[in-house]
Amino acid sequence: MDTQQAISHFLYYLEHHPALAGIQPAKVLLGHTADYEALTGAIAEQAGSCSPFRFSAMRLDLESTERLSKAIADSDLYIFFYDSSTLPNPRPDGPDFVRALQGVMADNWKKSLLFKDYGDYFYDTFSVIPQRIAGLNSHLIRRMSQATTLSFQDDHGSYFDTALGSVKKWTDINGLGNYDLAPGEIATHSDTINGRVKFVGTFLSTIPFARKYGVLQSPLELWIEDSTIQKIATDVPGLEHDFNKYLDANPSNRRIEELGIGTNEGVKSLYARNAGFEERHCGLHLGLGGGAKGSHHLDLIFEGGVLALDNEPMFDGRFVL
């Protein structure tokens, strides 16, 4: 893996973060735990003294809350590298330092970047040449605009389709101008998803499905009508109970509020780390919830399958261009 190239791509995206528009040099705080000391050091070193950034580094688990709060307020952008879901005994609201900083982080969310549970997969996330991701996203969005139907099927017997004429505008997450720097996704919303899907993959949410169930190998079956989950079934012990509890907690949780396609070819597999980079894994993901107060967004990130436009495959493990 070319770690220097990955950091170079990361710095390229960082220049285009909305919080740094028109600011040079930008004051960027690199908050990190011990496991990320080498990474943050490499970022600052590779940027060098002539870069448009003025980096400062602080240990999140050693510095006082008062000093960290002041550093966040004084920065133009703060970036945190730490583990949460992958810790031996994780708390749902994060490590101690995150809980102590919740107020100031909420007040300054527009200038925040959180690389939570990335580990060494940070380098995979930024390994692809930015122009490749931007070009792929643009190409796919253009093809969507020219097609009538998007469909999905896999070897487990899944099938759904949606009328593309009904979808809202596709969001292009190519790392340029996005608040979340991790590149490689296009996303939209559709009210016309219909089918029966046997989900095999992993989860991304504040609810710890990924930690408890990992990467599913036995399917979670979903009956979908007009983008609403009507019922589910699975042989995975405990999952049907837990998932129904989630679905019943809020009407929005039954709704597919997001239809997404990951486009980052550097994210080779799914790891159930509950980390944001997994959402960039190539292929389908469906985002439930988040459309109403009190609901929780839960991404279902599919491990495989074929996506087709008007019955012509556009993704079958790789993108067909």
C-alpha positions in Angstrom: 0.0 0.0 0.0 1.3 3.5 -0.9 0.7 5.3 2.3 2.3 8.5 1.0 0.0 8.6 -2.0 -3.0 8.1 0.3 -2.0 11.0 2.5 -1.4 13.1 -0.6 -5.0 12.4 -1.7 -6.3 13.2 1.8 -4.5 16.5 1.8 -6.0 17.3 -1.6 -9.5 16.7 -0.3 -8.8 18.6 2.9 -8.0 21.8 0.9 -11.6 21.6 -0.4 -13.4 21.2 2.9 -16.2 23.7 3.2 -14.9 25.0 6.6 -11.6 26.1 5.0 -12.9 27.9 2.0 -10.9 31.1 1.5 -8.7 30.5 4.5 -4.9 30.2 4.1 -3.1 29.2 6.1 -5.8 27.2 7.9 -5.4 26.2 11.5 -6.1 22.5 11.7 -6.1 20.6 14.9 -5.2 16.9 14.7 -6.7 15.3 17.8 -5.7 11.6 18.2 -5.2 8.7 20.6 -2.0 6.7 20.8 -2.9 4.3 18.0 -3.1 7.2 15.6 0.0 9.1 16.6 2.0 7.8 13.6 -0.7 8.7 11.1 -1.2 12.2 12.4 2.6 12.7 12.5 2.9 11.5 8.9 0.1 13.9 7.7 1.8 16.9 9.3 5.2 15.9 8.0 4.1 15.2 4.5 2.2 18.5 4.3 5.4 20.3 5.2 5.9 24.0 6.1 4.8 25.3 2.7 1.3 23.7 2.8 -1.9 25.8 3.2 -2.3 24.2 6.6 -0.9 24.9 10.0 -1.3 21.6 11.9 -1.2 21.2 15.6 -1.5 17.8 17.3 -3.0 16.9 20.7 -3.6 13.6 22.5 -7.4 13.3 23.1 -6.9 10.8 25.9 -4.3 12.8 27.8 -5.1 16.5 27.4 -7.6 18.2 29.7 -11.1 18.9 28.4 -10.5 22.6 28.9 -7.4 22.7 26.7 -9.1 20.5 24.0 -12.2 22.8 24.1 -10.1 25.9 23.6 -8.1 24.3 20.8 -11.3 23.3 19.0 -12.7 26.8 19.3 -9.4 28.4 18.1 -9.1 26.1 15.1 -10.5 26.5 11.6 -11.0 22.7 11.4 -10.5 20.0 13.9 -9.9 16.3 12.9 -10.3 13.5 15.5 -8.7 10.1 15.0 -9.9 7.6 17.6 -11.5 4.2 18.2 -15.0 3.7 19.7 -17.0 0.7 18.4 -13.9 -1.4 18.1 -12.8 -0.9 21.8 -13.1 -4.0 24.1 -16.1 -2.5 26.1 -17.5 0.3 23.9 -20.0 2.8 25.2 -22.8 3.9 22.8 -21.9 7.6 23.4 -18.2 7.1 22.8 -15.0 7.3 24.9 -14.7 9.5 27.9 -13.0 12.4 26.0 -15.8 12.5 23.4 -18.5 12.6 26.1 -16.7 15.4 27.8 -16.4 17.4 24.6 -19.9 16.8 23.3 -21.1 20.4 23.9 -18.2 22.1 22.1 -18.2 19.6 19.3 -21.9 20.2 18.7 -21.3 23.9 18.6 -18.5 23.5 16.1 -19.8 20.6 14.0 -19.3 22.4 10.7 -15.6 22.5 11.2 -15.3 18.9 12.4 -13.9 15.7 10.8 -14.2 12.5 12.8 -12.2 9.4 11.6 -13.7 7.0 14.1 -12.6 3.3 14.0 -10.7 3.7 10.7 -7.5 2.1 11.9 -5.1 1.4 9.0 -8.1 1.4 6.7 -7.6 5.1 6.5 -5.0 4.4 3.8 -7.4 2.2 1.8 -10.1 4.9 2.0 -7.8 7.5 0.3 -5.9 5.1 -1.9 -7.8 5.8 -5.2 -6.9 8.7 -7.4 -9.4 11.5 -6.7 -10.1 12.0 -10.4 -11.1 8.4 -10.7 -13.8 8.7 -8.0 -15.0 12.0 -9.3 -15.2 10.7 -12.9 -16.9 7.5 -11.9 -19.5 9.4 -9.8 -20.3 11.8 -12.6 -20.6 9.0 -15.1 -23.0 7.0 -13.0 -25.2 10.0 -12.2 -25.3 10.8 -15.9 -26.3 7.2 -16.8 -29.0 7.3 -14.1 -30.5 10.4 -15.7 -30.8 8.6 -19.0 -32.4 5.4 -17.6 -35.9 4.4 -16.6 -35.4 1.7 -13.9 -32.7 0.8 -11.4 -32.8 -2.8 -10.2 -30.8 -5.0 -7.9 -30.5 -8.8 -7.6 -28.0 -11.3 -6.1 -27.2 -15.0 -5.8 -29.4 -15.2 -2.7 -32.6 -14.5 -4.7 -32.9 -10.8 -3.9 -34.7 -8.5 -6.3 -36.0 -4.9 -6.2 -36.5 -2.1 -8.6 -37.2 1.6 -8.5 -38.5 4.0 -11.1 -35.7 6.6 -11.7 -38.1 9.2 -12.8 -39.4 9.5 -9.3 -36.0 9.9 -7.5 -34.8 13.2 -6.2 -31.4 14.6 -7.3 -28.4 12.4 -6.8 -25.9 13.7 -4.2 -22.3 13.4 -5.4 -20.0 12.5 -2.5 -16.6 12.7 -4.3 -14.6 14.2 -1.4 -14.6 17.7 -2.9 -16.7 20.2 -0.9 -18.2 17.5 1.4 -18.3 17.8 5.1 -17.4 14.1 5.4 -14.0 13.9 3.6 -14.2 10.1 2.8 -14.9 9.9 -0.9 -16.8 7.5 -3.0 -20.6 7.4 -3.0 -23.7 8.7 -4.8 -27.0 8.8 -3.0 -30.6 9.8 -3.5 -34.1 9.1 -2.2 -36.9 7.1 -3.9 -40.5 6.3 -2.8 -40.8 3.5 -5.4 -38.5 0.8 -4.2 -40.4 -2.5 -4.4 -39.1 -6.1 -4.0 -37.8 -8.8 -1.7 -34.2 -8.5 -0.6 -32.0 -11.0 1.3 -29.5 -8.7 2.9 -26.0 -10.0 3.3 -23.5 -7.4 4.5 -22.9 -5.2 7.5 -24.5 -2.3 9.4 -23.5 1.3 10.1 -25.4 3.1 12.9 -25.3 4.5 16.4 -27.1 1.3 17.3 -24.5 -1.5 17.7 -25.8 -3.9 15.1 -22.4 -4.2 13.4 -20.6 -5.0 16.7 -23.3 -7.6 17.7 -23.8 -9.3 14.3 -20.7 -8.5 12.3 -20.8 -9.1 8.6 -23.9 -11.2 8.0 -23.4 -14.5 6.1 -27.0 -15.8 6.7 -29.4 -13.3 5.1 -31.8 -10.8 6.7 -34.8 -11.0 4.4 -36.8 -7.7 3.8 -40.1 -7.4 2.1 -40.3 -3.8 0.7 -43.3 -2.0 -0.7 -43.1 1.6 -1.8 -39.8 2.0 0.0 -41.3 0.8 3.3 -40.2 -2.5 5.0 -43.4 -4.5 5.6 -41.8 -7.5 7.3 -38.5 -9.3 7.9 -37.2 -12.8 8.5 -33.8 -14.3 9.4 -32.2 -17.4 10.9 -29.6 -15.4 12.7 -30.2 -15.8 16.5 -31.6 -12.6 18.0 -31.5 -10.5 14.9 -35.2 -10.7 14.0 -36.1 -9.5 17.5 -33.5 -6.7 17.6 -34.3 -5.5 14.1 -38.1 -5.6 14.6 -37.5 -3.6 17.8 -35.6 -1.0 15.7 -38.3 -0.9 13.0 -41.2 -0.5 15.5 -39.5 2.3 17.4 -40.3 5.0 14.8 -42.3 5.0 11.5 -39.3 6.5 9.7 -37.2 3.5 10.7 -39.2 1.4 8.3 -38.6 3.8 5.5 -35.8 3.6 3.1 -34.8 7.2 3.4 -31.6 6.8 1.4 -30.7 4.8 -1.7 -26.9 4.8 -2.1 -24.2 3.3 -4.2 -20.6 3.1 -2.9 -17.9 3.9 -5.5 -14.6 3.7 -3.6 -12.6 0.9 -5.1 -10.0 1.2 -2.4 -12.4 -0.3 0.2 -12.0 -3.9 -0.8 -14.2 -5.6 1.9 -16.6 -5.1 4.7 -15.2 -5.4 8.3 -18.2 -4.6 10.6 -16.1 -1.8 12.3 -19.1 0.5 12.3 -16.8 3.0 10.6 -17.8 5.5 8.0 -15.4 4.3 5.3 -17.4 1.0 5.0 -20.3 3.1 3.5 -18.0 3.8 0.6 -17.7 0.1 -0.2 -18.6 -0.5 -3.9 -22.2 -1.5 -4.5 -25.6 -1.0 -2.9 -26.5 0.4 0.4 -29.9 1.2 1.8 -30.3 3.8 4.6 -33.3 3.4 6.9 -34.6 6.0 9.3 -33.4 9.6 9.9 -36.3 11.2 8.2 -38.3 12.0 11.3 -37.6 13.3 14.8 -36.7 10.4 17.1 -35.7 8.0 14.4 -32.2 6.5 14.0 -30.4 6.3 10.7 -29.2 2.7 10.0 -27.3 1.8 6.8 -27.4 -1.7 5.4 -24.2 -2.1 3.4 -24.5 -4.9 0.9 -21.5 -7.2 0.4 -22.3 -8.0 -3.3 -25.0 -8.2 -5.9 -25.7 -6.8 -9.4 -27.1 -3.3 -10.0 -28.6 -2.8 -13.4 -30.1 0.1 -15.4 -33.0 -0.9 -17.7 -31.8 -4.5 -17.2 -28.2 -3.7 -18.3 -25.7 -4.4 -15.6 -23.7 -1.4 -14.4 -22.2 -3.1 -11.3 -21.5 -6.8 -10.8 -18.7 -6.7 -8.3 -17.0 -4.1 -10.4 -18.4 -1.1 -12.4 -19.3 -1.8 -16.0 -18.6 1.4 -17.8 
